[in-house]
Amino acid sequence: MCRGRRRRCGPDAHAKRINRHNAAHTRRIAMKSIAQFAYRRRRYVVVGWILALVGVFALSGAFGGEFSTEFKLPGSESQKALDLLKKSGVNDRTGHQGQVVFEAQQGVQDPAVKQAVEGLLGDIRSAVPGVETISPYQPGKDYQIAKGDKIAYAQLNFSDRNYEKYTDDADVIKGLRNNVNVPGLRIELGGDMFAEAPALSSEFIGIIAAIIILLIAFGSVIAMGLPIITALFGIGIGVAIIGLLTNVMAMPNFTTQLAAMIGIGVGIDYALLIVSRYRDGLREGMEPREAIALSLDTSGRAVLFAGVTVVISLLGMFLMNLDAMRAVSTGAIVAVLITMLAALTLVPAILGFAGRNIDKFGLPHRPEKPGEMHRTIWWRWSRVIQAHPWPALIASVAVLIVLAIPLLSLRLGFGDAGNRPESDSSRRAYDLLSEGFGPGFNAPLLVVAQGKNGPPESKDLDTLASRLESTSGVESVTKPEVLGNSNLALINVFPTTGPQAEDTTDLVHRLRKETIPPVKAQTGMDVLTTGLAPGAVDFSDYVTDKLPIFIGAVLALSFLLLLVVFHSVVVPLKAVIMNMLSISAAFGAMIAVFQWGWFDFIIGQGKEGPIEAWAPMMLFAIIFGLSMDYEVFLLTRVREEYDRTGDNARAVADGLAATGRVISAAAAIMVCVFGAFVLGEQRDIKLFGFGLAAAIFIDATIVRLILVPAAMELMGRANWWAPAWLVRYLPTIRVEGARDRGWPVAGSASEAS
């Protein structure tokens, strides 16, 4: 008999249910087939992964290209100016250069000092082919000596060479510098190429932290080792593939570090889910083959869904229409896909070898037994929150809003040597130049003037230089320099403030809007500004314009994905709002630390500065994808319990109890892995690692443990509301099967069959 508002009966409805059942059954067969293949052919699978790792590494070593150190923004004013400089055959003065910066208490004109510096420059020319040295002692170069004659610098210009050659040359020059020993003379080396390499790999520290957490979570050396092996295979092959991709796209030089960071985190997490489910199956009395099949059919599909979710979020980066962002996003996608594939094939194969010995060599602990869900701390915690939902909701939202307040002062830009630790020679050189020549000396604004029918006339250049120098915020300008036989002239403008200062950003806008337009109208010259600060302004403005589109697209796709999974309008809407709150809180914490300089004695970033212009969109894509994974892991179990009992309060408590242990362990691993990168020396990587660690910590604690159960308790049955007409058109997607955490579910026997 047909009853109820949804009227899901009749031949057509019955046929639809059969089709949906068959589709779900087909998906189960597909995942179980993968599990059975990996189990039966486990030797071939493991050997195949080993051969893939060795082969891809060999190909990358033989055919891998060079990583890029440039951010290009086609169509921007700063990029147009750089392109003009390059076409004219003149060094754009923003590439691989270095400085030998020296301070002499007896004065830089002291004969012993002069002899030592000239000798060092001569040794550099002899030891490093293709380097041009411009000494402050050369005729007409006395401007390289600061007022007071205590500080001076020599310029090093390098011919084009690959990244490894720059690194080798930097090591040679450092050795030559260390051989100079004159009392009262201090020599530092400035420029990116002289930045100190980290003493200990952040990836190594993150893996050690993950090993400790896995050992505590599993209590078994063998079970702990499987996720680590999976992550190592995943990032190894992923990084090698990224090396090959440098031949077809300009990969930023930090892509491998980001890919390794993400690959280690998700690789360990994905394997953790499958290994946990396998151990649950063994405790329920299953044979190893059955436990492997069930783990892949349940948690394996959750891993597949999680990986696809992260990839979809990363694909949103392509909407930014920036080559560098597409390349970084591609590298991250490669890392996620390879680690996901390893979790779905390599882990079942190794589990086949481990068999029932998965808990061998374990730590003393009381194994968890089926049916103990109501004794767990997660179930009791959920009941406490559900008993006081309004205070929990208000308190958690208030904390998130307070953490997000710094987001209102977000300022985008790029870091430089001034953000490095004081132990770094390039940072000390930066500080010496600021002390001797002013804070704006380290990154002058380059003003490029282009004549219409030849080089600009001298009187027009003098007019431009005079107007530039009289602009508020300008310390000094250089004499206009006609560049070779081109129709270009260059003027260096030194601001009164440093390259990362907000006043310098204001100066760039003032020059472009107020100072330069009247000169262009008067002289007919085309005048453009470029350099570090103008480039940062252009990039930041571009990101600010595109970011709403990118965020809107990711939110819309995520909403639709959750709508299809849960057949509810309220759940995806609530998830999107909560994820935005947690991401905003994480961004606020990141701004407080890196832009405001809070807790610098712990973070060790060197000096506060703007947030890297590329970071917000990349962080948003990854954080949103990962937080959606946790959302689905938790709510899938809640929905299963609700469908079984119809009791929303019980479903929330049981869902949190069933997933709390695994989600907390997975989040703890990610926080440690991402947090380990904060210990590195490179500011942009520190910032990125901190942002990810803060976001995962906030999401796994304030959001998952407090906000979600409180909100779901208050919403009650309305959590699962959706218009009947909409539900009829939604496909059925089963992300995780019932009994996924090993506790019995009513009717499970029939469902399993």
BELMO-V422570 format. One line per field, one symbol per residue. psi: psi as a letter, one per 20 degrees, with the letter a starting at -180 (. if undefined). A space follows every 10 residues. Layout:
psi: ???
This chain:
psi: porrhhlmar gggghghggg ghghhghggg hhggghghgh khghgghghg hgggghgggh hhjqbqqqjq opnpiqghhg gghggghijp pikjbnrrqo pqpphjqiip ghggggghgg hghghhhnqj pppoqiiqpj kiijprpikh prqppopprp rrghhggghg hghgghgiip nppipppqpq qhijqpqqhp phggghgggh ggghhgghjp gghhhghggg gggghghghg hhhhiiiiqn pqijghgggg ggggghgggg hggghghghg ghhjjqqggh hgghhhifhg hhggggghgg ggghhhhhii lpgghggggg ghgggggghg hghiggghgh hhhgcijhjq lrqproqpqq jjgiiqhhgh ghhgghhmhg hggggghggg gghigihhjp pqbqrahiir qiiphhghgg hghgghiqhi hhmqpooppp qgkaqqqghh hggggghghi ppipgrqrpp opncjrkqqp ppporirrhi qhhhghgghg ghhgggghgg hhhiqppqqa agghghgggg hgghhhghgg gggggggggh ghghgilqhg ghghgggghh ghgggghggg ghghhhjqkh iggligqqar pphigghggg gggggghhgh gggghghghg hghghjoggh ggghghhhig ggggggghgg gggghhihia hpghhggggg gggggggghi fgghhggghg ghghhchihj qqphhghhip rooogqrrkh jiqqppjhgh hh.
